[in-house]
Amino acid sequence: MHQTPYLNSANYDQEMPEPDLNLLFALDALLTEKNVTRAARSLHLSASAMSRTLTRLRAATGDPLLVRAGRNMVLTAYAEEIRKQTKNIVHEARSLLQPSPVMPDFSTLRRTLKIRANEAFVEAFGATLIAEVTALAPHVRLHFSSRSERNAEYLRNGSADLEIGVLEGMGPEVRVQALFRDHYLGVVRKGHPLEAEQEVTIGQYAAFGHVVAPHGRHIIDSLDAAIALSGFERTTVAIVPSFPAALAVARASDLVALLPASFMKSQYDSSVDACSFELPVATDRFTISQMWHPRLENDPVHRWLRQRVLTVCRQRVPF
């Protein structure tokens, strides 16, 4: 009596090779078109290549699939049976491999979007951005946190969805979009001796004490170097945590603050008790960008947030 040998995992792999799933797309085309040439054309293949694929499909299924009926080809009973299932499987596969983002219903969307940015950005743009977001998505919460460290870890581990600021110390994989160009201004209180000057000279600028925030260190260094080349020295008497803090100190003293023009524009809109002037030496302009991790590149909500941020920034500070 003939016995069928027991198939262990080793010889099972030899007896039953993994099917080539690419054949599913060809099978769907053949079952739909019922014609080798038309099926080949639909997949941008040659007729000979599709004919060879049909041979492989016949071997894989153990069924002819397409047979002659006069001058045409018709489906076998098995091919008719699997036709709808094949189309559904191919459709699902294409959906996985070529996802089309489905826009959520923003009126009911509940989600917290985490943004790392310095206080000056939040003060200058935060209220407008919040209004822009909640007008369409009333249940979305924006969670702002300080950008005290400049590295990609917050984006990589998901503790931040978006970072806004100067591109520095971020990983090579981080996506970047420029929002606007900015530059520094000198800022003093109303009634300060420098307010009356049409054009502040290096000597006048250096004659007063200065308050700075620990941002834009390279620009501060280049400013001090340029002043030193003219034979003067700028004395920094206070370093404070943020640009709003530097403004508060300048408003209440004779110290001169160094602040971004974009931030000061928002303060003028609020009729703050301070005035600004162009620095007596040229300093580099800098770009404020929004940064995100590639895993959120095609997330529809994140794309929507990025567009809101871009719109708000460009309305206030044209690029």
C-alpha positions as CSV (number, residue, x, y, z in Angstrom):
1,M,0.0,0.0,0.0
2,H,1.4,3.4,-1.1
3,Q,1.8,5.9,1.8
4,T,1.9,9.7,1.5
5,P,5.1,10.9,3.2
6,Y,4.7,13.1,6.2
7,L,5.5,16.7,5.3
8,N,7.6,18.5,7.9
9,S,8.2,22.3,7.7
10,A,11.4,21.8,5.6
11,N,10.0,19.7,2.8
12,Y,6.6,21.6,3.0
13,D,8.4,24.8,1.9
14,Q,9.9,22.8,-1.0
15,E,6.5,21.2,-2.0
16,M,4.5,24.5,-1.6
17,P,6.5,27.5,-2.7
18,E,5.1,31.0,-1.8
19,P,2.9,32.3,-4.6
20,D,4.0,35.4,-6.5
21,L,1.4,37.9,-5.4
22,N,2.3,40.1,-8.4
23,L,0.3,37.6,-10.4
24,L,-2.9,38.8,-8.8
25,F,-2.8,42.1,-10.8
26,A,-2.3,40.2,-14.1
27,L,-5.1,37.8,-13.1
28,D,-7.4,40.6,-12.4
29,A,-6.6,42.2,-15.8
30,L,-7.1,38.9,-17.7
31,L,-10.4,38.2,-15.9
32,T,-11.6,41.7,-16.7
33,E,-10.5,42.0,-20.3
34,K,-10.9,38.3,-21.3
35,N,-8.2,39.1,-23.8
36,V,-4.4,38.8,-23.5
37,T,-3.6,41.8,-25.6
38,R,-6.0,44.1,-23.9
39,A,-5.0,42.9,-20.5
40,A,-1.3,43.5,-21.4
41,R,-2.1,47.0,-22.5
42,S,-4.0,47.8,-19.3
43,L,-0.8,47.0,-17.3
44,H,1.6,48.5,-19.8
45,L,3.1,45.1,-20.7
46,S,3.8,43.5,-24.0
47,A,1.4,40.8,-25.2
48,S,4.1,38.2,-25.1
49,A,4.9,39.0,-21.4
50,M,1.2,38.7,-20.6
51,S,1.0,35.4,-22.4
52,R,3.9,34.1,-20.3
53,T,2.1,35.3,-17.2
54,L,-1.1,33.5,-18.2
55,T,1.0,30.3,-18.5
56,R,2.3,30.9,-15.0
57,L,-1.2,31.6,-13.7
58,R,-2.5,28.4,-15.2
59,A,0.3,26.4,-13.5
60,A,-0.4,28.1,-10.2
61,T,-4.2,27.6,-10.2
62,G,-4.3,24.3,-12.1
63,D,-7.0,25.8,-14.3
64,P,-6.9,27.2,-17.9
65,L,-8.7,30.4,-16.8
66,L,-9.2,31.6,-20.4
67,V,-10.2,29.2,-23.3
68,R,-10.9,29.7,-26.9
69,A,-14.6,30.1,-28.1
70,G,-14.4,30.7,-31.8
71,R,-12.3,33.8,-32.4
72,N,-12.7,35.0,-28.8
73,M,-11.6,33.9,-25.3
74,V,-14.0,33.1,-22.5
75,L,-13.6,32.5,-18.8
76,T,-13.7,29.0,-17.4
77,A,-16.1,28.2,-14.6
78,Y,-13.4,28.6,-12.0
79,A,-12.3,31.9,-13.5
80,E,-15.9,33.2,-13.3
81,E,-16.1,32.0,-9.7
82,I,-12.9,33.9,-8.6
83,R,-13.4,37.0,-10.7
84,K,-15.2,39.2,-8.2
85,Q,-12.9,38.0,-5.3
86,T,-9.8,38.8,-7.3
87,K,-11.0,42.3,-8.2
88,N,-11.7,43.0,-4.5
89,I,-8.3,41.7,-3.4
90,V,-6.5,43.8,-6.0
91,H,-8.6,46.9,-5.0
92,E,-7.6,46.4,-1.3
93,A,-3.9,45.9,-2.2
94,R,-3.9,49.1,-4.3
95,S,-5.6,51.0,-1.4
96,L,-2.8,49.9,0.9
97,L,0.0,50.7,-1.5
98,Q,-1.5,54.0,-2.9
99,P,-3.4,55.5,0.0
100,S,-5.5,58.5,-0.7
101,P,-5.8,60.6,2.4
102,V,-9.4,60.9,3.6
103,M,-10.1,64.3,5.0
104,P,-11.7,64.1,8.4
105,D,-14.8,66.0,9.5
106,F,-13.1,69.0,11.1
107,S,-16.3,70.0,12.8
108,T,-16.3,66.9,15.0
109,L,-12.5,66.2,15.0
110,R,-11.0,65.8,18.5
111,R,-7.2,65.9,18.6
112,T,-4.4,67.7,20.4
113,L,-1.7,69.1,18.1
114,K,1.6,69.7,19.8
115,I,3.7,72.6,18.7
116,R,7.2,73.5,20.0
117,A,7.9,77.2,19.5
118,N,9.5,80.0,21.5
119,E,7.3,82.4,23.5
120,A,7.8,85.2,21.0
121,F,6.2,83.2,18.2
122,V,3.3,82.2,20.4
123,E,2.8,85.9,21.5
124,A,3.1,87.2,17.9
125,F,1.1,84.5,16.0
126,G,-0.6,82.3,18.6
127,A,-4.0,84.1,19.0
128,T,-4.4,84.3,15.2
129,L,-3.4,80.7,14.7
130,I,-5.8,79.5,17.4
131,A,-8.7,81.4,15.9
132,E,-7.8,80.1,12.4
133,V,-7.8,76.5,13.7
134,T,-10.9,76.6,16.0
135,A,-13.0,78.4,13.3
136,L,-13.0,75.1,11.3
137,A,-12.1,72.6,14.0
138,P,-13.7,73.8,17.3
139,H,-12.7,70.6,19.2
140,V,-9.0,70.6,18.2
141,R,-6.6,71.7,20.9
142,L,-3.2,73.4,20.2
143,H,-0.6,72.6,22.9
144,F,2.3,75.0,22.7
145,S,5.5,74.2,24.5
146,S,8.9,76.0,24.7
147,R,11.6,75.1,22.2
148,S,14.3,75.1,24.8
149,E,16.4,72.4,23.0
150,R,17.0,72.3,19.3
151,N,17.1,68.7,18.2
152,A,14.9,66.2,16.4
153,E,14.1,63.9,19.3
154,Y,10.8,65.6,20.1
155,L,9.6,65.0,16.5
156,R,11.1,61.5,16.4
157,N,9.4,60.3,19.5
158,G,6.1,62.0,18.9
159,S,6.1,64.4,21.8
160,A,5.9,67.2,19.2
161,D,3.9,67.3,16.0
162,L,5.5,70.5,14.7
163,E,8.5,72.7,15.6
164,I,8.7,76.3,14.6
165,G,11.8,78.3,14.7
166,V,15.3,78.5,13.2
167,L,16.5,75.3,11.5
168,E,19.4,74.2,13.7
169,G,20.4,70.9,15.2
170,M,17.6,69.0,13.5
171,G,18.1,65.5,11.9
172,P,18.6,65.0,8.1
173,E,15.2,63.3,7.8
174,V,13.2,66.2,9.2
175,R,10.9,68.0,6.7
176,V,11.2,71.8,6.6
177,Q,9.1,74.6,5.2
178,A,10.2,78.2,5.3
179,L,7.6,80.5,6.8
180,F,9.2,84.0,6.8
181,R,12.5,85.9,6.9
182,D,13.2,87.9,10.0
183,H,15.9,90.3,11.4
184,Y,16.8,91.9,14.7
185,L,15.9,95.4,15.8
186,G,17.0,97.6,18.8
187,V,14.1,98.3,21.2
188,V,13.8,100.9,23.9
189,R,11.0,102.2,26.1
190,K,9.0,105.2,25.1
191,G,10.8,108.4,26.2
192,H,14.2,106.7,26.0
193,P,17.0,109.1,24.9
194,L,17.5,106.9,21.7
195,E,13.9,107.4,20.7
196,A,14.6,111.0,19.5
197,E,17.4,109.9,17.2
198,Q,16.7,109.7,13.5
199,E,19.4,107.2,13.0
200,V,21.1,105.6,16.0
201,T,24.9,105.5,15.7
202,I,27.2,102.7,16.9
203,G,28.5,105.0,19.7
204,Q,25.0,105.9,20.8
205,Y,23.9,102.2,20.7
206,A,26.9,101.0,22.7
207,A,26.6,103.8,25.3
208,F,23.6,102.0,27.0
209,G,23.4,98.7,28.8
210,H,21.7,95.8,26.9
211,V,19.3,93.0,27.7
212,V,19.2,89.9,25.5
213,A,17.4,86.6,25.2
214,P,19.6,83.4,24.7
215,H,18.4,83.0,21.1
216,G,20.3,83.8,17.9
217,R,23.7,83.5,19.6
218,H,25.7,83.7,16.3
219,I,23.9,86.9,15.4
220,I,24.6,88.5,18.8
221,D,28.3,87.5,18.4
222,S,28.5,89.0,14.9
223,L,26.9,92.2,16.2
224,D,29.4,92.5,19.0
225,A,32.3,91.8,16.6
226,A,31.1,94.5,14.2
227,I,30.7,97.0,17.0
228,A,34.2,96.1,18.3
229,L,35.7,96.8,14.8
230,S,34.4,100.4,15.2
231,G,36.2,100.8,18.5
232,F,33.2,100.4,20.7
233,E,32.0,97.7,23.1
234,R,28.4,96.7,23.8
235,T,27.7,95.8,27.4
236,T,25.1,93.1,28.1
237,V,23.9,93.6,31.7
238,A,21.1,91.0,31.6
239,I,20.2,87.7,29.9
240,V,16.6,86.8,30.2
241,P,14.8,83.6,29.2
242,S,12.7,84.9,26.3
243,F,12.1,87.8,23.9
244,P,8.9,88.9,25.8
245,A,10.9,89.0,29.0
246,A,13.6,91.2,27.3
247,L,10.9,93.6,26.1
248,A,9.4,93.8,29.6
249,V,12.8,94.7,31.0
250,A,13.5,97.3,28.3
251,R,10.0,98.9,28.8
252,A,10.8,99.4,32.5
253,S,14.4,100.6,32.2
254,D,17.0,102.4,30.1
255,L,18.3,99.1,28.8
256,V,18.3,98.4,25.1
257,A,16.7,95.1,24.0
258,L,17.5,93.0,20.8
259,L,14.3,91.6,19.4
260,P,13.0,90.1,16.2
261,A,11.1,92.4,13.9
262,S,8.2,89.9,13.6
263,F,7.7,89.9,17.3
264,M,7.8,93.7,17.5
265,K,5.2,94.0,14.8
266,S,2.8,92.2,17.0
267,Q,3.6,94.5,19.8
268,Y,2.9,97.6,17.8
269,D,-0.4,96.1,16.9
270,S,-1.1,96.1,20.6
271,S,0.1,99.7,21.1
272,V,2.9,98.7,23.5
273,D,5.0,101.3,25.3
274,A,8.2,100.7,23.3
275,C,9.8,101.9,20.1
276,S,12.2,100.1,17.8
277,F,15.1,101.2,15.4
278,E,17.3,99.6,12.9
279,L,20.6,98.5,14.3
280,P,23.6,100.7,13.5
281,V,25.5,97.7,12.0
282,A,24.3,95.2,9.4
283,T,23.3,91.7,10.8
284,D,22.3,88.6,9.1
285,R,18.6,87.9,8.4
286,F,17.3,84.5,9.5
287,T,14.6,82.2,8.3
288,I,11.8,80.9,10.6
289,S,10.6,77.5,9.5
290,Q,8.2,74.8,10.5
291,M,9.6,71.3,10.8
292,W,8.0,67.9,11.1
293,H,8.8,64.2,11.0
294,P,8.3,62.4,7.7
295,R,5.8,60.0,9.3
296,L,3.3,62.9,9.4
297,E,4.1,64.1,5.9
298,N,0.8,62.8,4.4
299,D,-1.4,62.9,7.6
300,P,-4.4,65.0,6.4
301,V,-4.8,66.7,9.8
302,H,-1.1,67.6,10.0
303,R,-1.1,68.9,6.4
304,W,-4.1,71.0,7.3
305,L,-2.3,72.4,10.4
306,R,0.9,73.2,8.4
307,Q,-1.2,75.1,5.9
308,R,-2.9,77.1,8.7
309,V,0.5,78.0,10.2
310,L,1.9,79.0,6.8
311,T,-1.2,81.2,6.0
312,V,-1.1,83.0,9.4
313,C,2.6,83.7,9.1
314,R,2.6,84.9,5.5
315,Q,-0.4,87.2,6.2
316,R,1.6,88.9,9.0
317,V,5.1,88.7,7.6
318,P,5.2,88.3,3.8
319,F,8.1,86.0,2.7
